Amino acid sequence: MKITGKILIDLGYRPGKWFKEAIEFANKNKLEGKALKNYLVSVVPLVLEPHSSPIPYHKNISAETKEEKSNIDSVIATMDELMKTPTVVKGAIMPDACPTGAIGQIPVGGVVATKGTIHPSMHSADICCSVMMTSFGHIDPKRVLDAAQSITHFGGGGRKDLFKLPENFVKKALDDFFLGDERSMMLARTHFGTQGDGNHFLYVGRSKNNGETIMVTHHGSRGFGANLYGKGMKVAESFRRECSPKTLPSNAWIPYEEEIGMKYWESLQLVREWTKLNHEILHQKTCEAIKVDPLLRFWNEHNFVFKENEVFYHAKGATPLDDKFVPDSHEGLRLIPLNMSEPILVVKGETTENNLGFAPHGAGRNISRSKHIRNKEGKAVQELFIEETKGIDARFFSKNIDISELPSAYKNAKNVKAQMAEFGLGEVVNEILPYGCIMAGEWRINAPWKKKKKG
């Protein structure tokens, strides 16, 4: 009897990639009856069903206003659905939590731990979004901000191969399974030295503890990381369709035990390395521009995947407190920015039952960008800018103000700090008091390709 796909379906098996190999083996070895059934049981992929109810998770957040209550309700709705994913073992939400995407999508300010699996959607396209600080000593912060502005770049297009990637990094990337292709390397080179848009920034302020001038940059892995994310989602979806079709596509995963899972993990580490290099080039070139040697420099990511034995912690906008997550930690110090008019917090902390080793990554939002803009209708953009940036040197790289990045677009910074203390999410050991910052602004108004077209 020749074994066919129909026979396997009649035996109760769902079609999948494994059919082809199983059919070839069964026919080659002339399996039938009990021998065939025993073989199929040994090779059929394990199908994992979502949990009927969410795995319990920690809610390190509270509401003080109607808007905050509505935001938390949305966060809990999406986390409840996400925590039904069959690979999930624990989770937490931070005080800066806010939903992003459809129900079941990990929220900003979410931490989700899974056993043996990497979920690309849970680290998102902005892989390794992170912050780095450099202390310049006791010098005028305006000198630092002016020098940095002449070096940094925000928004899309407009730059190409400004800084050269280190050769040792290029060699490693070219040998990487996911990152060695022409498109990945083009993005690695052309986005090197750029900071993107949205809430990414370059901030200059003074240390509350010693008065030193400090620069902080905030950005992720740009197109280089986004390209890896796209590839990862395709691989994860192929596994989801076969081993857990009822799981939401947004929560698809790559098994780490598979060779391709290990390769994806290796690629994530290279994206992390690129992102750190990208921060460092901006900081170092600023130092060189003002002829000052850095006194202190450290960094931390807050949008990444962290591994502890078989458990993978997916932090979507959550700062790792525990040194086990940060191999290049500096004395356990971490940076948590709030908004352009508020201090950047320097914190330390330990793992507790409810924080899972993480803290907030910023102030978060209670409402969307578009709703915030609608709420400000009737008030002139310039008037809003002057009102909300009083006392600081706020600049938009594109020279077009983005009101969705002004301080009022974010949660109340004092409330976030209070909830950090309430839920044991790190101890504030210093603050970087604001002098000024640079953000992308509404760069699409005069995007490089629009200027070129007009020209």
C-alpha positions in Angstrom: 0.0 0.0 0.0 1.4 3.4 -1.0 1.1 6.0 1.8 -0.3 9.3 0.6 -1.2 12.6 2.3 -4.9 11.6 2.2 -4.2 8.5 4.2 -2.4 10.6 6.8 -5.4 13.0 6.9 -7.8 10.0 7.2 -5.7 8.8 10.2 -6.5 12.2 11.9 -3.3 14.1 11.1 -3.3 17.8 10.1 -1.3 18.6 6.9 2.1 20.3 7.5 5.7 20.5 6.4 6.4 17.2 8.1 4.0 15.3 5.7 6.5 15.1 2.9 9.4 13.5 4.9 7.0 11.2 6.8 5.4 9.9 3.5 8.8 9.3 1.9 10.1 7.4 5.0 6.9 5.3 5.3 6.9 4.3 1.7 10.6 3.6 1.6 10.3 1.3 4.6 6.9 -0.1 3.5 5.3 0.8 6.8 1.7 -0.1 7.4 -0.7 -1.0 10.2 0.7 -0.7 13.8 4.2 0.0 12.5 2.9 3.0 10.5 0.9 4.4 13.4 3.9 4.1 15.8 6.1 5.9 13.4 3.7 8.7 12.8 3.2 9.2 16.6 7.0 9.5 16.9 7.4 12.2 14.2 4.1 14.3 14.3 4.9 17.8 15.6 3.5 18.6 19.0 0.5 21.0 18.6 0.3 23.5 21.5 -3.1 25.0 22.3 -3.4 28.5 23.9 -4.3 28.4 27.6 -8.0 28.8 28.3 -7.2 31.6 30.7 -4.2 33.9 31.1 -1.2 32.9 33.1 -1.1 35.3 36.1 1.1 38.3 35.8 2.2 41.3 38.0 0.5 44.6 37.5 3.0 47.3 38.7 0.7 50.2 37.7 -2.1 52.2 39.2 -4.5 54.9 37.9 -5.1 58.4 39.3 -7.1 59.9 36.5 -9.9 58.8 34.1 -7.5 58.7 31.2 -5.0 56.5 33.2 -7.9 54.1 34.1 -8.9 53.8 30.5 -5.3 53.2 29.5 -4.8 50.5 32.2 -8.0 48.8 31.1 -6.6 48.6 27.6 -3.3 47.3 28.7 -4.9 44.6 30.9 -7.1 43.5 28.0 -4.2 43.0 25.7 -2.0 41.4 28.3 -4.8 39.0 29.3 -5.0 37.7 25.7 -1.2 37.6 25.3 -0.7 35.6 28.5 -2.8 32.8 27.0 0.2 32.0 24.6 1.2 28.4 25.4 4.9 29.2 25.8 4.4 32.0 28.4 5.5 31.3 32.0 5.2 34.7 33.7 4.8 38.4 33.0 4.6 41.9 34.3 3.5 45.4 33.3 5.3 48.6 34.4 3.9 52.1 35.4 4.6 53.4 31.8 2.5 50.7 30.2 0.4 51.6 27.2 -1.2 49.4 24.4 0.2 49.2 20.9 -1.5 47.3 18.1 -4.4 44.9 18.3 -5.6 43.0 21.4 -3.0 40.4 22.3 0.0 42.4 21.2 2.6 43.0 23.9 2.1 46.5 25.3 4.8 49.1 25.7 5.9 48.6 29.4 5.4 44.9 29.2 7.7 42.0 30.2 6.8 38.5 29.1 8.9 35.4 30.0 8.6 32.3 27.8 10.2 28.9 28.0 12.6 28.0 25.2 11.2 30.3 22.6 11.9 33.7 21.1 8.9 35.8 20.0 10.0 38.5 17.5 6.8 40.5 17.9 7.6 40.9 21.6 10.8 42.7 20.9 9.3 44.5 17.9 11.0 46.1 14.9 12.8 48.6 17.1 15.2 45.9 18.4 17.5 47.1 21.2 16.0 50.5 21.6 18.4 51.9 24.2 20.0 54.8 26.0 23.6 55.8 26.5 25.1 58.6 28.6 28.5 60.3 28.6 29.8 62.8 31.2 31.8 65.7 29.8 32.8 67.2 33.2 32.1 70.8 34.2 31.6 72.5 30.8 28.8 74.6 29.3 26.0 72.2 28.2 25.2 74.5 25.2 28.7 73.6 23.8 27.8 69.9 24.0 24.3 70.4 22.5 25.6 72.5 19.6 28.4 70.0 18.9 26.1 67.1 19.0 23.6 68.8 16.7 26.3 69.2 14.1 27.0 65.4 14.2 23.7 63.6 14.8 20.9 63.0 12.3 17.2 62.4 12.8 14.5 61.4 10.4 14.5 59.4 7.2 17.1 59.7 4.4 19.6 62.5 4.0 22.7 60.6 5.0 24.8 57.8 3.5 27.9 56.2 4.9 28.7 59.1 7.2 30.8 57.0 9.5 32.6 53.8 8.7 31.5 50.6 10.5 34.4 48.8 12.3 35.8 46.1 10.1 35.6 43.4 12.8 31.9 44.0 13.1 31.4 43.9 9.3 33.2 40.6 9.2 31.0 39.1 11.9 27.8 40.4 10.2 28.8 39.1 6.8 29.2 35.6 8.3 25.8 35.8 10.1 22.9 33.6 8.9 20.3 36.3 9.0 22.4 39.5 8.6 25.0 38.7 5.9 22.9 39.6 2.9 23.3 42.7 0.8 20.2 44.5 2.1 21.1 44.0 5.8 24.7 45.3 5.2 23.4 48.3 3.2 21.2 49.2 6.2 24.0 48.7 8.7 26.2 51.1 6.8 23.7 53.8 5.7 21.9 54.0 9.1 25.1 54.1 11.1 25.2 57.5 12.9 21.5 58.1 12.6 18.8 58.2 15.4 15.5 57.8 13.7 12.3 59.7 14.7 9.3 59.4 17.1 10.4 59.5 20.7 14.1 59.1 20.0 16.3 62.0 21.2 19.6 63.5 22.1 19.4 65.1 25.6 21.9 67.3 27.4 21.7 68.1 31.1 23.6 68.3 34.4 24.1 65.7 37.1 22.1 66.6 40.2 24.8 64.9 42.3 28.0 66.7 41.0 26.9 69.2 38.3 28.8 67.5 35.5 27.4 68.0 32.0 25.9 64.8 30.6 24.7 63.8 27.1 22.1 61.0 26.7 21.1 59.5 23.3 18.0 57.3 22.8 17.5 55.2 19.7 17.4 51.5 18.5 18.9 49.5 15.8 17.2 51.5 13.0 16.6 49.7 9.6 19.3 47.1 10.4 17.3 45.7 13.3 13.9 46.2 11.6 15.1 44.1 8.7 16.0 41.2 11.1 12.6 41.6 12.8 10.8 41.1 9.5 12.8 37.9 8.8 12.2 36.6 12.3 8.4 37.1 12.0 8.4 35.0 8.8 10.3 32.2 10.5 8.1 32.4 13.6 4.9 32.3 11.5 6.0 29.1 9.8 6.4 27.4 13.2 3.1 28.9 14.5 1.1 27.5 11.5 2.5 24.0 12.2 2.7 23.7 16.0 0.2 26.2 17.4 -2.3 27.5 14.7 -4.7 28.8 17.3 -2.0 31.1 18.7 -2.3 34.8 17.6 0.1 35.5 14.6 1.5 38.4 16.6 2.7 36.0 19.3 4.3 33.4 17.0 7.7 32.1 18.1 11.0 30.5 17.1 12.0 27.5 19.2 15.5 28.1 20.6 16.3 24.4 20.5 16.0 24.5 16.7 19.2 25.5 14.8 17.4 28.5 13.3 16.4 29.6 16.8 20.0 29.6 17.9 21.0 31.5 14.8 18.3 34.1 15.4 19.6 34.6 18.9 23.1 35.1 17.6 21.7 37.7 15.1 20.0 39.5 18.0 23.3 39.8 19.8 24.9 41.4 16.6 22.1 43.9 16.4 22.7 44.8 20.0 26.4 45.3 19.2 25.6 47.5 16.2 23.2 49.6 18.3 25.9 50.2 21.0 28.4 51.1 18.3 25.8 53.6 16.9 25.5 55.3 20.2 29.2 55.3 20.8 30.1 57.0 17.5 27.8 59.9 18.2 29.2 60.3 21.7 32.8 59.9 20.7 32.5 62.4 17.8 30.9 64.9 20.1 33.8 64.5 22.5 36.2 65.0 19.7 34.3 68.1 18.4 34.7 69.9 21.7 38.1 68.3 22.6 37.0 66.7 25.8 37.7 63.2 27.0 34.7 61.4 28.5 34.7 61.0 32.2 32.0 58.3 32.4 30.0 56.4 29.8 27.5 53.5 30.1 24.3 52.3 28.5 21.4 50.0 28.7 18.8 48.7 26.3 15.1 48.6 27.2 13.6 46.9 24.2 15.2 43.5 23.8 15.1 39.7 24.7 17.1 38.5 27.7 18.0 34.9 28.3 18.4 33.1 31.7 18.9 29.4 31.2 15.8 28.2 29.2 13.7 31.3 29.9 13.6 34.2 27.5 12.5 37.6 29.0 10.9 39.8 26.3 11.0 43.4 27.4 9.0 45.7 25.2 9.9 49.1 26.8 11.2 47.9 30.1 14.6 48.6 31.7 16.6 45.5 32.9 17.6 46.1 36.5 19.4 42.8 37.1 23.0 42.6 36.0 22.4 39.1 34.7 20.5 40.7 31.8 23.2 43.4 31.1 26.6 41.8 30.4 28.3 45.2 30.0 26.8 46.8 33.1 28.5 49.7 34.8 28.1 49.3 38.6 24.4 48.3 38.1 23.4 51.8 36.9 20.5 52.2 34.4 19.0 55.2 32.7 15.2 55.9 32.6 14.2 59.1 30.6 10.8 60.7 31.2 10.3 63.6 28.8 12.3 66.5 27.5 11.5 68.8 30.4 12.0 66.3 33.1 15.2 64.8 34.6 16.6 61.5 33.3 16.7 59.1 36.2 19.8 57.1 37.1 18.6 54.0 38.9 19.8 50.7 40.5 17.7 47.8 41.6 17.3 44.0 42.2 15.0 41.3 41.0 11.8 40.9 43.0 8.8 38.6 42.6 6.7 41.3 41.0 9.3 43.2 38.9 10.9 40.1 37.3 14.2 42.1 37.3 12.8 45.1 35.3 11.8 48.7 35.8 9.9 51.2 33.6 11.7 52.6 30.5 10.2 56.1 30.6 6.9 57.9 31.2 4.7 56.2 28.6 1.5 57.6 27.2 -2.1 57.5 28.3 -3.5 58.4 24.9 -2.3 57.9 21.3 -0.3 60.5 19.4 -3.2 61.3 17.1 -5.6 61.8 20.0 -3.2 64.0 21.8 -2.8 66.2 18.7 -6.6 66.3 18.3 -6.9 67.4 22.0 -4.6 70.4 21.2 -6.6 71.6 18.2 -7.4 75.3 18.4 -4.0 76.2 19.9 -1.1 77.4 17.7 1.8 74.9 17.4 4.4 77.6 18.2 2.3 78.7 21.3 2.3 75.1 22.6 6.0 74.7 22.0 6.9 77.9 23.9 4.5 77.0 26.7 5.8 73.4 27.2 9.5 73.9 26.6 9.9 77.0 28.8 13.3 76.9 30.5 14.9 74.3 28.2 16.7 74.5 24.9 14.4 72.2 22.9 15.3 71.7 19.2 13.6 69.7 16.4 16.1 68.5 13.8 13.7 68.9 10.9 12.8 72.4 12.1 9.2 71.4 12.2 7.6 71.0 15.7 6.1 67.6 16.6 3.5 68.3 19.3 3.1 64.6 20.0 6.6 64.7 21.5 6.0 67.7 23.8 5.9 66.9 27.6 2.1 66.9 27.8 1.9 64.0 25.4 3.4 61.7 28.2 2.2 60.5 31.5 2.8 62.6 34.6 6.5 62.0 35.5 5.9 62.4 39.2 3.3 59.7 39.1 5.6 57.3 37.3 8.4 58.0 39.9 5.9 57.5 42.7 4.8 54.1 41.3 8.4 53.0 40.9 8.8 53.5 44.6 5.4 51.9 45.4 6.1 48.7 43.5 9.9 48.4 44.1 11.0 49.1 40.6 14.5 50.5 41.2 16.0 53.1 43.4 16.8 56.6 42.0 20.5 57.3 42.8 20.9 60.4 40.6 19.1 62.6 38.2 20.3 64.3 35.0 18.6 67.7 35.1 17.5 69.0 31.7 19.3 71.7 29.8 18.0 70.9 26.3 17.4 68.2 23.7 17.1 67.4 20.0 14.3 65.3 18.4 13.4 64.6 14.9 10.2 66.6 14.7 7.8 66.5 11.8 10.5 65.5 9.3 8.2 64.1 6.7 7.0 67.7 5.8 10.3 68.4 4.2 11.6 64.8 3.7 14.8 64.5 1.6 13.0 62.9 -1.3 10.4 65.7 -1.3 13.1 68.3 -1.5 14.8 66.4 -4.3 11.5 66.3 -6.2 10.9 70.0 -5.7 14.5 70.7 -6.9 
